[in-house]
Amino acid sequence: MATNVAVPPASDLQQEIAEWIEAFDEMIVAEGPQQGADLMTALRQRAREAGVHAENELATPYRNTIPKHDEVPYPGDRDMEKRIEALIRWNAMAMVHGQNKKDAGIGGHISTYSSLATLLEVGFNHFFHGSYGDQPGDFIYFQGHASPGVYGRAFLEGRLSEEHLTNFRHELRDHAGLSSYPHPWLMQDFWQFPTVSMGIGPLNAIYQARFMRYLENRKLIPVTDRKVWAFVGDGESDEVDTLGALTLGARENLDNLIFVVNCNLQRLDGPVRGNKRIIDELEAHFRGCGWNVIKVVWGSDWDALFERDHTGLLLKRMEECVDGDFQAYKAKGGAYLRQHFFGKYPELLELVKDMSDEQLGRLHRGGHDPLKVYNAYKQAVEHKGGPTVILAKTVKGYGFATTEGRNAAHNEKKLTDEGVVAFVKRFDIPVPEEQAAAGKPWKPSEDAPELKYMQEHRANLGGYLPKREVKPFTFAAPTVDFFKEWLGGSKGRAVSTTMVFVAILRALMKDKEIGKLIVPIVPDEGRTFGMESAVKQVGIYASEGQKYIPHDSDVLLSYREEKDGQILEEGITEAGSMASFTAAGTAYANYNLPSVPFYMYYSMFGFQRIGDMAWAFADSRGKGFLMGGTAGRTTMLGEGLQHQDGHSHVLSSTIPTCISYDPAFAYELAIILQDGLKRMYADDEQIFYYVTMYNEDYVHPEMPQGDNVREGILRGLYKFKAAAKGAASVQLFGSGTIMNEVLKAQEILSTKYNVEADVWSVPSYTELRRNALDVERWNRLHPAEKEKQPYLLQALTGSNGPIVAASDYMKVMPDSLAPWLGSRLVTLGTDGFGRSDNREHLRRHFEVDAAAIVAATLSKLVREGSVKAKVAQKAFADLGIDTEGTDPSKK
């Protein structure tokens, strides 16, 4: 019940407020900040009970979270670290500047690292662990555009040579070069995580931290103090993926996760929030999502000004300004700052009357002050119970006189000769004059105190970072015998390939050798895929276990969450699920643990929603199985346009390391999964698999006999069923559930039109095409040698007549074989928007049912002169073919 509160007269209110504040201050001095926080919590609770609705403050005053009196002294040699940072700044600038002088337009970025240097150097010297004893070290998701600075440090450490730096962005020359951004595929011993595609670094960092806890709670790795650091640009926060999963970090109490947002206030083209303050916005967002927020806004040289300002006017003035103002203050120098910032109030002008314009221009932002950064990092690593974000205010283009804080800073690639001289002077860089004039990378002698300092600190922290080190691992991949149950068919039962897969998955999780390494991932579609039995078997991972009694606890297949549960049930998030897939699929490198992720999802919502992340997964040399469920444009009945997938195989085919299959039968699926486990884990190939599964029930045959069947499944083509009556004059290709329509068409052609056809299963158009392209290239480069033949043509040797290919995917998939099949090939597919209906009508609409296959075959035979046109026309009428209907791709 609300309590009536007497409100004092306005004249007395200010006095009463002053008395409360005085009492509050006295309590903090006597009892400490925690008591003050507890009191505020109690007062807010009481206000709610009394019906008083106080404003919800998610953004705190625009100053540092950690007050000066709570700071600890800096533990390092500030002068030494300043010289080291200056050397790294020089080498980062020199490599980009030098490349663009000799190779105009080659690109590279200077300004991002210039704003980030101190944030990274404090970490490298005092926080970033290369290892924890015999366990791997911290993960660092670097801002991709800052890669020159990371290379510059590695050069001083002796990990990269001058030749590496002078070949930055020259990866195809005679000498070793450096990739533009963090790319494990291109630099597999150096970079761990690709991050330059905005948003995926922060998202992957969150799920990486959660996956670490998953492995710890399942006792697959030991518990350590290992941290996941993500360096994020403030402009990057506009990308939905950057902030979209923040609640997961707090919900799962991920105190192993630290975000450092480099708030240099600029995007590529201008201010991030010209009319607002991005730090306020981000603080509210992170704090509202339950994160511990530490703001590092102002450097130590502002502390004296705050101490001398007893009225709060300086803070008031700061909070009157927006980011567009702050950008101008930094870009236009001390005189402008004096006039337009301090000059608004006479009291503030008096505050800085003893400071020169140059001194005002050099007032630091917090992200450039090692003491402020160190204290923020220290509190972040010591914080328990949830993730921390550090919002560090910096200057883009820091130290570059011509572009500091300006809109053009991001696109700065090289400096004038005068600019180079000014840069050396600005940071007092200890580089020889001739080296500076040449704009070349420079490194002092190995016994230089700067290099010794760096090496000692890295040794104390467990080694170098970034570093990708893959230690040998053993993996007992199941043999084909393990899958014999599914090689024998469904024994007359009608089942879907999805149900077959779930049965195989359950068996794999029971395996004594690799069962614990299987990581099932599903985005809130477990029941759609029939996963109830697996949930009961191994449980759903929940970091806090199951705190409730599920309503179906009395049912055999009840819902079960466990702290050591094996299934990652991610909720409705394909991006988050893909981030978990990435963490699990790279665990062999990052945790020395070859975990095997199986990510099951609606095939329609796979690649088209997370294509960028799938590409980054390949860049990361990830392994695992993407399982596209409820696949096909016509098999997923009833759902309609937004659910029916006819193109995921087109998208997957664009990723070089993705091996794609569209199996029709249980034995094909079993052979593909067994081969994938062997290739990825036993043979350590840097590939991953995309396999589509269907929800249509039908009887699955036993695997045909023959030495070439297994090879044909894996290479993409084999003869499934020969013509019933003698030699075939037509070849029918089928895949997925459309194989059943192809088999019906084979029978119709034979019984009604005396046309004999062989039926071929095509589990992978992608693999067939890749092999044909490989052979074609070899033939082109070896004109003097005997021409090789692609597997496609080898398999079809002796098979006559036209080829009619039908699938539940777009025509472009079979069409990709046209260069080798020429005019023989007729393709049927599901180009166009999906519809809501049953399979019979959907397949008739898209012209991939048995009748359409028969019609296409007869039409082709008419063109070739082996069937009369009148026969085909009558057949069209008998089959109900609408010869004047609109092309389904245009409806």
RALIN-V675640 format. One record per residue. N is the residue number from 1. PSI is psi in degrees with one decimal (NA if undefined). Layout:
{{N:PSI} {N:PSI}}
//
This chain:
{{1:132.2} {2:144.4} {3:134.3} {4:130.2} {5:124.9} {6:129.9} {7:123.5} {8:158.9} {9:151.2} {10:-34.5} {11:-27.9} {12:-13.4} {13:-44.0} {14:-38.6} {15:-41.4} {16:-39.9} {17:-43.1} {18:-39.1} {19:-39.6} {20:-44.1} {21:-40.9} {22:-43.0} {23:-38.9} {24:-43.9} {25:-42.1} {26:-38.5} {27:-40.7} {28:-42.6} {29:-40.3} {30:-38.7} {31:-22.3} {32:164.7} {33:-33.8} {34:-38.2} {35:-39.5} {36:-41.6} {37:-41.6} {38:-39.6} {39:-43.2} {40:-39.8} {41:-44.0} {42:-39.3} {43:-40.3} {44:-40.4} {45:-42.6} {46:-38.5} {47:-41.8} {48:-41.8} {49:-33.0} {50:1.0} {51:17.6} {52:120.3} {53:96.8} {54:151.7} {55:135.4} {56:111.3} {57:99.9} {58:-16.4} {59:126.3} {60:170.5} {61:151.8} {62:66.1} {63:179.3} {64:140.1} {65:-39.4} {66:112.9} {67:158.2} {68:-38.3} {69:-11.9} {70:-0.9} {71:146.2} {72:155.1} {73:152.3} {74:130.9} {75:-14.3} {76:177.5} {77:102.5} {78:-41.9} {79:-41.7} {80:-45.6} {81:-30.3} {82:-40.1} {83:-39.7} {84:-46.7} {85:-38.1} {86:-41.1} {87:-41.6} {88:-40.9} {89:-42.9} {90:-49.3} {91:-36.1} {92:-44.7} {93:-43.2} {94:-38.5} {95:-37.7} {96:-47.2} {97:-46.2} {98:-41.1} {99:-41.1} {100:-19.9} {101:-38.7} {102:-15.7} {103:76.7} {104:130.3} {105:3.2} {106:-22.9} {107:-163.2} {108:163.0} {109:133.1} {110:-40.2} {111:-33.7} {112:-48.4} {113:-34.5} {114:-32.5} {115:-21.4} {116:-12.1} {117:-50.0} {118:-39.3} {119:-38.9} {120:-42.6} {121:-38.0} {122:-39.1} {123:-47.7} {124:-36.9} {125:-21.1} {126:-12.8} {127:-38.0} {128:110.2} {129:128.6} {130:-24.0} {131:163.7} {132:88.1} {133:-122.0} {134:7.6} {135:153.0} {136:163.3} {137:-159.0} {138:155.2} {139:136.6} {140:119.2} {141:99.5} {142:149.2} {143:122.4} {144:-37.2} {145:-7.7} {146:9.9} {147:-35.9} {148:-35.5} {149:-38.4} {150:-39.9} {151:-40.3} {152:-39.1} {153:-44.6} {154:-31.0} {155:-46.1} {156:-32.0} {157:-11.1} {158:10.1} {159:-25.6} {160:149.7} {161:168.5} {162:-32.3} {163:-37.7} {164:-49.5} {165:-38.8} {166:-8.3} {167:26.5} {168:129.9} {169:19.2} {170:80.7} {171:-5.8} {172:23.9} {173:-174.9} {174:-22.0} {175:158.4} {176:132.2} {177:176.6} {178:138.3} {179:155.4} {180:-41.8} {181:179.3} {182:112.3} {183:101.0} {184:-29.0} {185:-35.1} {186:-29.6} {187:75.3} {188:-14.2} {189:-2.1} {190:-69.4} {191:141.7} {192:-36.6} {193:129.0} {194:129.0} {195:-5.9} {196:-13.7} {197:110.0} {198:132.1} {199:-29.6} {200:-25.2} {201:-54.1} {202:-43.0} {203:-46.6} {204:-32.7} {205:-42.5} {206:-48.6} {207:-24.8} {208:-44.5} {209:-40.3} {210:-40.4} {211:-34.1} {212:-44.5} {213:-38.5} {214:-47.6} {215:-37.6} {216:-45.4} {217:-26.0} {218:3.5} {219:33.1} {220:-21.4} {221:155.5} {222:156.2} {223:129.6} {224:178.7} {225:17.9} {226:138.6} {227:154.3} {228:114.4} {229:131.2} {230:117.9} {231:119.4} {232:139.8} {233:145.2} {234:-34.4} {235:-28.3} {236:-21.1} {237:-15.8} {238:-23.4} {239:127.0} {240:-38.3} {241:-26.3} {242:-45.1} {243:-2.9} {244:-20.5} {245:20.3} {246:-37.0} {247:-28.5} {248:-41.7} {249:-44.1} {250:-40.1} {251:-34.8} {252:9.8} {253:47.9} {254:77.8} {255:8.1} {256:8.6} {257:128.3} {258:120.9} {259:138.2} {260:108.9} {261:116.3} {262:93.7} {263:75.9} {264:6.8} {265:6.3} {266:140.0} {267:-161.3} {268:-36.1} {269:-12.1} {270:-162.6} {271:145.0} {272:-48.0} {273:77.8} {274:-34.9} {275:3.7} {276:-166.9} {277:115.2} {278:-31.3} {279:-42.3} {280:-45.1} {281:-46.1} {282:-37.8} {283:-46.1} {284:-40.4} {285:-50.2} {286:-43.3} {287:-39.3} {288:-26.3} {289:3.3} {290:12.8} {291:151.6} {292:121.5} {293:126.9} {294:119.5} {295:132.9} {296:87.0} {297:-47.6} {298:144.3} {299:174.8} {300:-28.6} {301:-10.0} {302:-18.2} {303:-43.0} {304:-35.9} {305:-41.5} {306:-39.7} {307:-34.8} {308:-15.3} {309:100.7} {310:-0.4} {311:-12.2} {312:10.0} {313:-34.4} {314:-45.7} {315:-40.4} {316:-43.6} {317:-40.1} {318:-39.6} {319:-8.4} {320:-20.0} {321:151.2} {322:172.6} {323:-33.1} {324:-36.2} {325:-47.7} {326:-34.1} {327:-43.8} {328:-39.8} {329:-39.1} {330:-36.5} {331:-29.2} {332:1.3} {333:178.9} {334:-39.1} {335:-40.9} {336:-40.4} {337:-43.3} {338:-45.9} {339:-45.2} {340:-23.8} {341:-64.7} {342:-28.3} {343:-10.7} {344:-31.7} {345:128.2} {346:-35.7} {347:-34.9} {348:-34.6} {349:-39.7} {350:-34.0} {351:-30.8} {352:20.1} {353:-25.3} {354:1.9} {355:137.5} {356:165.7} {357:-37.6} {358:-41.6} {359:-39.6} {360:-41.1} {361:-24.0} {362:0.9} {363:127.6} {364:147.1} {365:155.7} {366:-34.4} {367:-8.5} {368:8.3} {369:109.5} {370:-37.0} {371:-46.5} {372:-41.8} {373:-43.3} {374:-47.0} {375:-36.8} {376:-45.5} {377:-42.0} {378:-46.0} {379:-33.8} {380:-46.6} {381:-22.9} {382:-11.5} {383:137.0} {384:146.4} {385:-9.6} {386:173.4} {387:160.4} {388:141.7} {389:134.6} {390:118.9} {391:101.4} {392:119.5} {393:127.7} {394:-175.8} {395:123.8} {396:133.4} {397:22.5} {398:122.3} {399:-8.9} {400:105.0} {401:-34.6} {402:-19.8} {403:-0.5} {404:118.4} {405:11.3} {406:159.9} {407:-31.6} {408:1.1} {409:-40.3} {410:-33.3} {411:8.6} {412:122.8} {413:-26.0} {414:159.4} {415:159.5} {416:166.2} {417:-38.3} {418:-35.8} {419:-37.1} {420:-45.4} {421:-43.3} {422:-37.6} {423:-45.8} {424:-42.7} {425:-40.5} {426:-40.4} {427:7.8} {428:51.7} {429:124.5} {430:61.9} {431:137.0} {432:149.6} {433:-42.1} {434:-33.4} {435:-38.7} {436:-42.8} {437:-35.0} {438:-14.8} {439:37.4} {440:154.2} {441:150.6} {442:143.5} {443:128.7} {444:175.9} {445:157.0} {446:-26.4} {447:10.1} {448:141.2} {449:-31.3} {450:-45.1} {451:-38.2} {452:-41.4} {453:-47.2} {454:-49.7} {455:-41.0} {456:-43.4} {457:-38.9} {458:-37.2} {459:-41.7} {460:-27.5} {461:7.6} {462:13.1} {463:-178.4} {464:152.5} {465:147.8} {466:151.5} {467:127.1} {468:112.8} {469:115.5} {470:110.6} {471:149.7} {472:141.7} {473:156.2} {474:145.0} {475:118.6} {476:84.7} {477:134.4} {478:143.4} {479:174.2} {480:-31.9} {481:-31.2} {482:-29.7} {483:13.8} {484:-29.7} {485:-37.1} {486:-16.7} {487:-20.5} {488:5.7} {489:-174.3} {490:8.9} {491:43.1} {492:-8.9} {493:142.8} {494:115.8} {495:161.3} {496:160.3} {497:-25.8} {498:-44.7} {499:-35.5} {500:-45.3} {501:-45.6} {502:-38.6} {503:-41.4} {504:-42.1} {505:-44.4} {506:-41.3} {507:-40.1} {508:-39.7} {509:-19.8} {510:-12.4} {511:132.4} {512:-26.1} {513:-48.5} {514:-0.5} {515:-42.0} {516:-17.6} {517:-11.9} {518:130.2} {519:94.2} {520:132.5} {521:130.4} {522:133.8} {523:71.4} {524:35.1} {525:22.5} {526:-40.2} {527:-33.6} {528:-38.1} {529:6.4} {530:37.6} {531:4.7} {532:-41.1} {533:-35.8} {534:-36.3} {535:-43.9} {536:-34.6} {537:-48.8} {538:-11.3} {539:157.4} {540:133.9} {541:130.2} {542:120.2} {543:-24.7} {544:12.2} {545:-160.5} {546:110.5} {547:3.3} {548:163.4} {549:113.5} {550:146.4} {551:-22.3} {552:26.8} {553:-20.2} {554:4.9} {555:149.3} {556:-46.5} {557:62.9} {558:161.6} {559:131.5} {560:120.5} {561:139.9} {562:151.1} {563:-29.0} {564:23.6} {565:153.8} {566:-28.7} {567:132.3} {568:99.6} {569:106.1} {570:-7.1} {571:-169.5} {572:79.0} {573:100.2} {574:-37.5} {575:-44.3} {576:-40.4} {577:-39.6} {578:-32.9} {579:-38.6} {580:-40.7} {581:-38.8} {582:-44.5} {583:-44.7} {584:-36.9} {585:-12.9} {586:8.6} {587:-27.8} {588:-31.6} {589:-39.7} {590:-25.3} {591:2.5} {592:36.5} {593:113.7} {594:68.3} {595:150.3} {596:99.1} {597:137.7} {598:105.3} {599:114.0} {600:130.8} {601:164.1} {602:122.5} {603:-30.7} {604:-32.5} {605:17.2} {606:-98.0} {607:-32.2} {608:-18.9} {609:-24.8} {610:31.7} {611:-39.4} {612:-41.6} {613:-33.4} {614:-38.9} {615:-42.1} {616:-33.7} {617:-42.4} {618:-43.2} {619:-35.1} {620:-0.5} {621:40.7} {622:155.2} {623:152.0} {624:-178.2} {625:119.2} {626:120.8} {627:103.2} {628:100.5} {629:168.5} {630:51.0} {631:166.6} {632:148.8} {633:-29.4} {634:-8.5} {635:-32.8} {636:79.7} {637:150.3} {638:-32.3} {639:-35.8} {640:-162.8} {641:-48.9} {642:-10.1} {643:-21.0} {644:119.5} {645:119.7} {646:13.7} {647:-0.7} {648:-31.6} {649:-27.6} {650:-44.7} {651:-42.8} {652:-28.8} {653:-15.0} {654:-14.8} {655:117.9} {656:-32.8} {657:5.8} {658:120.2} {659:115.5} {660:136.9} {661:148.5} {662:72.5} {663:147.0} {664:-31.4} {665:161.1} {666:-42.9} {667:-33.4} {668:-45.8} {669:-43.7} {670:-45.0} {671:-41.5} {672:-45.6} {673:-41.0} {674:-43.1} {675:-37.1} {676:-44.9} {677:-41.4} {678:-49.0} {679:-45.0} {680:-40.2} {681:-46.1} {682:-42.7} {683:-6.8} {684:42.0} {685:144.2} {686:69.8} {687:166.8} {688:166.8} {689:142.7} {690:121.6} {691:126.4} {692:143.9} {693:150.5} {694:158.3} {695:16.2} {696:128.0} {697:132.6} {698:164.6} {699:133.5} {700:128.2} {701:166.5} {702:151.2} {703:126.8} {704:153.9} {705:157.6} {706:139.4} {707:-24.2} {708:-2.1} {709:-49.6} {710:-45.6} {711:-42.2} {712:-39.3} {713:-48.4} {714:-32.2} {715:-11.4} {716:-4.3} {717:134.5} {718:156.1} {719:120.7} {720:-43.7} {721:118.8} {722:162.9} {723:145.4} {724:-31.4} {725:82.3} {726:-160.6} {727:141.8} {728:143.6} {729:1.1} {730:146.4} {731:124.6} {732:126.4} {733:135.6} {734:156.6} {735:159.9} {736:-150.0} {737:-17.1} {738:-13.0} {739:-34.4} {740:-36.1} {741:-36.9} {742:-40.9} {743:-37.5} {744:-42.5} {745:-37.8} {746:-42.4} {747:-42.1} {748:-44.4} {749:-39.3} {750:-47.6} {751:-33.0} {752:-26.7} {753:7.9} {754:34.7} {755:120.2} {756:135.6} {757:143.8} {758:144.7} {759:128.9} {760:136.9} {761:134.2} {762:82.7} {763:-22.3} {764:103.1} {765:-33.6} {766:-46.1} {767:-36.6} {768:-45.8} {769:-44.3} {770:-41.7} {771:-43.2} {772:-37.8} {773:-38.8} {774:-46.1} {775:-41.6} {776:-41.4} {777:-43.2} {778:-44.5} {779:-39.7} {780:-34.2} {781:-6.4} {782:62.8} {783:-19.6} {784:-7.7} {785:163.6} {786:133.5} {787:135.0} {788:163.8} {789:131.7} {790:158.5} {791:-38.1} {792:-49.4} {793:-31.5} {794:-46.9} {795:-33.2} {796:2.9} {797:127.8} {798:-3.0} {799:119.9} {800:163.2} {801:177.7} {802:160.9} {803:119.9} {804:115.0} {805:127.0} {806:137.0} {807:173.0} {808:16.0} {809:174.3} {810:154.1} {811:-22.4} {812:-22.1} {813:-58.1} {814:-35.1} {815:-24.5} {816:-14.1} {817:-1.3} {818:-36.4} {819:-23.4} {820:-15.8} {821:-15.4} {822:-139.1} {823:-6.5} {824:-27.6} {825:128.5} {826:126.8} {827:140.0} {828:132.5} {829:-171.4} {830:53.1} {831:136.1} {832:177.7} {833:146.8} {834:167.9} {835:159.4} {836:113.9} {837:-173.7} {838:174.2} {839:-37.8} {840:-48.0} {841:-34.8} {842:-43.2} {843:-31.3} {844:-41.4} {845:-45.5} {846:0.1} {847:47.3} {848:12.1} {849:177.8} {850:-41.1} {851:-42.9} {852:-36.0} {853:-42.6} {854:-45.9} {855:-43.5} {856:-37.3} {857:-48.5} {858:-40.3} {859:-43.7} {860:-39.0} {861:-31.9} {862:-46.4} {863:-30.0} {864:-6.0} {865:8.7} {866:-7.5} {867:139.1} {868:147.2} {869:-37.2} {870:-33.9} {871:-44.2} {872:-41.4} {873:-40.4} {874:-40.3} {875:-39.9} {876:-42.9} {877:-43.9} {878:-36.5} {879:-7.3} {880:30.1} {881:124.8} {882:99.9} {883:-13.7} {884:7.3} {885:162.5} {886:140.7} {887:126.6} {888:-23.8} {889:-12.7} {890:3.5} {891:NA}}
//
